[in-house]
């Protein structure tokens, strides 16, 4: 979990081991590799088929020597490998051919073929490229998967933010304007996905105070490094700008790490994320947070206290927050979560996925509409059904493959 340009918090089986710089991590790789093999062995004893996703490219020359997530893992598992390339970014066939050139012979022997992803247009136009790839590598293209636009699934990583895919575009008078703070170490930004799909919501990701404008709500999302992102918030003028917006009636919401930032103080006595024992928060909520080595990992379901509506999601955080008054959520086990101002315009909670429920999301948007003197919609306009979307994606991908060929690859 990155916490600087050159360092990360290393986590094994859900538990943090240490903060390490790159050279330290390379030295630790052998221990990590033993844990990886043990996990795979346990899974392979229980399941007939395991799909392993690599990271980055198996052809990264400067990283191959230390690699434990691509070809080394495939060799350990005896797994055939499909190299998937994103044609929408361009240069996909040159990349696939080039990867085969830089692989060692034992690595090439594991490559079964290629998959072209996110293609727009007439697939027959790719025949010449596929023939070249076969002649150059001796491997077939297993499938061409189309670029899907009418499907609501979370983005894989924050690269999509840097490419501007999450900005809704020009806002209209009938929309509420929601700003999401684009933190350097942003995490779980897909918490915003359900809002992004709503027709009466304009979503903008903003890095700097100068770009805030006059939004109806600001959401501070999760963070992999709360201390580092708090420092950035101060450097970019947001530390002064967000309280001013709150004074003007703007709704301020913090999710997980963003919730911690809303408080008076955050302490990191075990140096889990930072080298500082204590740092000052935004002071918008009367709470303090202490980071602890043991991480909270649990699914939750319950009620949003102010609206009385059902919410669900999951908690994944190191922090323990002294939110004893005016909680936001009450879970089914009786525990409460979060904290809010007396009028409810500033609030935060640890629950990721809080906007996934259609009716709670509509209540939140209609509350913003009412503050803006717009009529409430009072109905679900854009149902967010992730399972349905994933099923639709699976159907499309399946239709692109010769499944009998895939079964033979799996020795089934």
Buried (B, 14 or more C-beta within 10 A) or exposed (E): EBBEEEBBBBEBEEEBBEBBEEEEBEEBBEEBBEEBBEEBEEEEEEEEEEEBEBEEBBBBEEBBEBBBBBBBBBBBBEBBBBBBBBBEEEEBBEBBBBBBEBBEEEBBEBBBBBBBBBBEEEEEEBEEBBEEBBEBBEBBBBBBBBEEEEEBEBBEEBEBBEEEEBBBEEBEEEBBBBBBBBBBBBBBBBBBBBBBBBEBBBBBBBBEBEEBEEBBBBBBBBBBBBBBBBBBBBEBEBBEBBBEBBEEEBBBBBBBBBBBBBBBBBBBEEBBBBEBEEBEBBBBBBBBBBBBEEBEEEEBBBBBBBBEBEBBBBBBBBBBBEBEEBBBBBBEEEEBBBBBBEEBBBBBBBBBBBBBBBBBBBBBBBBBBEBBEBEEBEEEBBEBEBEEBBEBBEEEBEEBBEEEBBEEBEEE
